[in-house]
Amino acid sequence: MTLAFELTALLRATPQALYSAWLDSVQHTAMTGAAATASAEVNGVFTAWDGYISGRNLTLEPGKRIVQAWRTAEFAESEPDSTVEILLEPHDAGTLVTLRHSNLPPHGAQYEMGWIDNYFEPMKRYFGR
């Protein structure tokens, strides 16, 4: 059985600024506060949180949508990658970010709070400057 969840956040940045930051090593590192390598290419690989997270880009729609194969160091080799989909919708106050995380292994419920604590909260501070 796999797990899935959806989170939303309103961030004070344009959809294009968020899209670019997510897929740029320097900006991704700055917005989360942890070392990351990123790629803006389909099938490009990435790491985040000092290598704890890794994966590759599956679908990229500039300024609108990012879909990634995603796993952490806690995934067993036998467990398939999960899928992260990030939707970016313009909003009067910035961008409504919807994050859908699916195909998680049974121990994956912990990642819901991880996205809030390690991504959405730091991103609110970074883009709120």
Backbone torsions as a table, in degrees:
resi	resn	phi	psi	omega
1	MET	NA	133.3	178.9
2	THR	-107.3	157.3	-179.7
3	LEU	-107.2	158.1	175.6
4	ALA	-152.2	153.0	174.5
5	PHE	-154.6	166.5	178.4
6	GLU	-134.8	136.3	178.3
7	LEU	-127.6	151.5	173.9
8	THR	-132.6	153.0	175.6
9	ALA	-151.9	146.6	174.6
10	LEU	-102.0	119.0	-177.7
11	LEU	-117.1	144.0	-178.7
12	ARG	-85.7	73.1	178.1
13	ALA	-161.0	160.2	176.5
14	THR	-76.1	157.3	175.2
15	PRO	-55.8	-40.3	-178.8
16	GLN	-66.7	-37.9	178.5
17	ALA	-64.1	-41.7	178.6
18	LEU	-67.3	-43.6	178.5
19	TYR	-59.3	-48.4	-178.9
20	SER	-63.3	-42.5	-179.1
21	ALA	-64.7	-39.7	-178.8
22	TRP	-62.3	-34.1	-172.7
23	LEU	-103.9	14.3	179.5
24	ASP	-120.5	128.3	-175.9
25	SER	-56.9	-48.2	-176.8
26	VAL	-66.1	-47.4	-178.5
27	GLN	-69.2	-38.9	179.0
28	HIS	-62.1	-43.3	176.6
29	THR	-60.6	-45.1	-178.1
30	ALA	-66.0	-40.5	-175.5
31	MET	-76.3	-21.6	179.3
32	THR	-105.5	-21.7	-178.6
33	GLY	83.6	11.0	179.3
34	ALA	-135.7	148.3	-176.1
35	ALA	-58.5	134.8	179.2
36	ALA	-143.0	150.8	167.0
37	THR	-120.5	138.9	-174.7
38	ALA	-135.7	166.7	177.0
39	SER	-142.2	143.3	176.7
40	ALA	-104.4	23.3	-178.5
41	GLU	-116.6	143.9	172.2
42	VAL	-62.6	136.4	-174.2
43	ASN	73.4	0.2	174.7
44	GLY	-69.6	144.7	-178.0
45	VAL	-94.4	158.1	178.6
46	PHE	-144.3	159.8	168.4
47	THR	-135.2	156.4	176.7
48	ALA	-148.7	161.8	179.5
49	TRP	52.1	56.0	175.0
50	ASP	57.2	33.1	177.6
51	GLY	91.5	-4.0	177.9
52	TYR	-62.3	-36.5	178.3
53	ILE	-107.7	140.6	174.4
54	SER	-147.8	162.0	178.4
55	GLY	170.1	-160.9	178.7
56	ARG	-148.4	156.0	179.6
57	ASN	-78.9	129.1	178.5
58	LEU	-99.9	-45.6	-178.3
59	THR	-139.9	133.6	177.6
60	LEU	-131.0	120.7	174.8
61	GLU	-121.0	99.4	-172.3
62	PRO	-47.0	126.5	177.8
63	GLY	73.7	1.6	-175.0
64	LYS	-128.8	-44.6	-168.8
65	ARG	-156.5	138.7	174.7
66	ILE	-130.9	129.8	174.6
67	VAL	-123.8	128.9	-176.1
68	GLN	-132.9	143.5	164.9
69	ALA	-78.0	132.9	-166.2
70	TRP	-142.6	137.4	175.0
71	ARG	-153.3	162.2	175.3
72	THR	-116.6	172.7	177.3
73	ALA	-64.3	-14.5	179.4
74	GLU	-84.0	-11.3	177.1
75	PHE	-71.1	137.2	172.6
76	ALA	-72.1	151.5	178.6
77	GLU	-55.5	-32.2	-178.4
78	SER	-76.2	-13.1	-179.2
79	GLU	-86.6	131.9	179.3
80	PRO	-70.6	162.5	174.2
81	ASP	-59.3	148.5	169.8
82	SER	-88.1	176.5	179.7
83	THR	-123.3	129.9	174.9
84	VAL	-113.9	127.7	175.1
85	GLU	-119.6	126.7	179.5
86	ILE	-115.2	119.0	178.2
87	LEU	-106.7	134.5	-177.5
88	LEU	-119.5	112.5	-178.1
89	GLU	-117.9	127.8	177.6
90	PRO	-58.1	144.4	-179.7
91	HIS	-144.2	153.0	180.0
92	ASP	-54.4	-32.1	-177.8
93	ALA	-97.5	6.8	-179.6
94	GLY	142.3	-111.9	-179.0
95	THR	-139.5	133.7	171.5
96	LEU	-88.3	117.6	179.6
97	VAL	-101.4	123.4	174.0
98	THR	-112.6	124.8	179.2
99	LEU	-115.0	120.6	176.9
100	ARG	-111.5	122.2	-179.5
101	HIS	-118.2	119.1	-174.7
102	SER	-132.2	171.3	179.5
103	ASN	60.5	34.5	178.0
104	LEU	-81.1	145.8	175.5
105	PRO	-69.0	168.4	-177.0
106	PRO	-53.6	-29.5	179.5
107	HIS	-85.7	9.5	-171.8
108	GLY	-83.6	-3.7	-178.9
109	ALA	-59.6	-29.6	-178.8
110	GLN	-61.2	-24.0	-175.2
111	TYR	-72.0	-20.4	177.9
112	GLU	-60.1	-50.2	178.5
113	MET	-68.8	-31.6	177.1
114	GLY	-60.0	-40.6	178.1
115	TRP	-63.5	-39.8	-179.7
116	ILE	-67.5	-52.8	-175.0
117	ASP	-69.9	-36.9	-171.6
118	ASN	-104.9	-8.0	177.3
119	TYR	-126.4	-65.3	-173.0
120	PHE	-61.5	-44.8	-179.9
121	GLU	-65.5	-49.0	176.6
122	PRO	-62.4	-34.8	179.4
123	MET	-67.7	-36.3	176.9
124	LYS	-61.6	-42.3	178.2
125	ARG	-67.2	-45.5	-177.1
126	TYR	-61.9	-47.9	-177.5
127	PHE	-84.8	-10.8	178.9
128	GLY	-86.3	-2.9	-178.4
129	ARG	-65.1	NA	NA
